[in-house]
Amino acid sequence: MINVINLSKVIPGGPKVLNQISFEAYPGQFIAIKGASGSGKSMLLKCLALQEKWTSGTYRFDGVDVLKQGFTGKMKVKREIAYLEEKPQLFQTKTGLKNVIIGSVTQTPAWRRWTGMMRNDDYMGAMDTIEKLGLLDKAHQQAQKMSGGERQRIAIARALVHGAKVIAADEPVAGLDPHTADRVLGDLKRLCQEQGVIVVAVMHQGDWAERYADRILGLNNGELVLDIRGRRLTEREKMML
Ligand SMILES: Nc1ncnc2c1ncn2[C@@H]1O[C@H](COP(=O)(O)OP(=O)(O)OP(=O)(O)O)[C@@H](O)[C@H]1O
């Protein structure tokens, strides 16, 4: 479970971009974050994934007081909360399988990234996850030859194989055609339902949030102004974002 209490973020020498944000998230929830450009959506995700420092607030993850942890404790949390960028950073010349096994910069020690060494159980675990995401035919294809949707799903597989319990995804379907976007969001939804993963995704465009999320958090000017569960946004609520 995630518990965010009074998260504020001030850019040093700059503006306050998040102001006293509080919410909790339970295993299996798919949470969408909506808000106008500049409202703080990406910053909120980065703070959740410890990619940005919190200025103030309390962050509990499975009962652990995250901000009070030392370097090793924070690295453990970083492995469990995977941050997915809009355009996932993959090793272009490596295959889907190698990308999944090697992991991302925050999830894997540097020597494993550079040597690309695989153990047999790494291989089996990675192939299982790749199969679950319907990507078996891409396992041996170089990342640079994959479509945007395939790259997103390889990044999701990579996060899961490295122990992610939370996926913080920044506009995971931006730039994808509707069919591919459905595939990516359908995969994320299934991970919530079947494996109890928490997904927190910025989904500003279109009605994706309403179709896939159990809950919509609305940001306006760095403040949490909406927390809607199990229904669509009203026209008035849409106007607030
Ligand atoms: N490093 C930084 N230095 C100064 N201001 C920043 C920095 N990072 C973010 N901001 C500001 O913080 C605010 C929130 O940025 P953020 O990227 O979270 O917005 P967003 O809601 O994700 O926007 P968009 O939908 O356009 O991606 C913006 O006003 C942005 O200019």
The ligand as a MOL file (V3000), in Angstrom:
LIG
                    3D

  0  0  0     0  0            999 V3000
M  V30 BEGIN CTAB
M  V30 COUNTS 31 33 0 0 0
M  V30 BEGIN ATOM
M  V30 1 N 13.2980 21.3630 -13.1590 0
M  V30 2 C 12.3430 22.2880 -13.1640 0
M  V30 3 N 12.6380 23.5950 -13.0050 0
M  V30 4 C 11.6840 24.5470 -12.9660 0
M  V30 5 N 10.3670 24.2860 -13.1140 0
M  V30 6 C 10.0180 23.0030 -13.2880 0
M  V30 7 C 10.9650 21.9280 -13.3280 0
M  V30 8 N 10.3040 20.7610 -13.5160 0
M  V30 9 C 8.9950 21.0920 -13.5840 0
M  V30 10 N 8.8300 22.4270 -13.4660 0
M  V30 11 C 7.5630 23.1460 -13.4850 0
M  V30 12 O 6.6700 22.4560 -12.6610 0
M  V30 13 C 5.3640 22.5160 -13.1920 0
M  V30 14 C 4.8090 21.1020 -13.2960 0
M  V30 15 O 5.5490 20.3860 -14.2730 0
M  V30 16 P 5.1070 18.9440 -14.7520 0
M  V30 17 O 6.0920 18.4870 -15.7500 0
M  V30 18 O 4.8810 18.0860 -13.5760 0
M  V30 19 O 3.7030 19.2770 -15.4380 0
M  V30 20 P 2.6940 18.3050 -16.2150 0
M  V30 21 O 1.3590 18.4550 -15.5660 0
M  V30 22 O 3.2640 16.9330 -16.2820 0
M  V30 23 O 2.6740 18.9870 -17.6420 0
M  V30 24 P 2.5470 18.3690 -19.1290 0
M  V30 25 O 1.1570 17.8160 -19.2360 0
M  V30 26 O 2.7440 19.5500 -20.0200 0
M  V30 27 O 3.6280 17.3250 -19.2710 0
M  V30 28 C 5.4590 23.2290 -14.5170 0
M  V30 29 O 5.0680 24.5540 -14.3330 0
M  V30 30 C 6.9270 23.1270 -14.8590 0
M  V30 31 O 7.3290 24.2380 -15.6250 0
M  V30 END ATOM
M  V30 BEGIN BOND
M  V30 1 1 1 2
M  V30 2 1 2 3
M  V30 3 2 2 7
M  V30 4 2 3 4
M  V30 5 1 4 5
M  V30 6 2 5 6
M  V30 7 1 6 7
M  V30 8 1 6 10
M  V30 9 1 7 8
M  V30 10 2 8 9
M  V30 11 1 9 10
M  V30 12 1 10 11
M  V30 13 1 11 12
M  V30 14 1 11 30
M  V30 15 1 12 13
M  V30 16 1 13 14
M  V30 17 1 13 28
M  V30 18 1 14 15
M  V30 19 1 15 16
M  V30 20 2 16 17
M  V30 21 1 16 18
M  V30 22 1 16 19
M  V30 23 1 19 20
M  V30 24 2 20 21
M  V30 25 1 20 22
M  V30 26 1 20 23
M  V30 27 1 23 24
M  V30 28 2 24 25
M  V30 29 1 24 26
M  V30 30 1 24 27
M  V30 31 1 28 29
M  V30 32 1 28 30
M  V30 33 1 30 31
M  V30 END BOND
M  V30 END CTAB
M  END
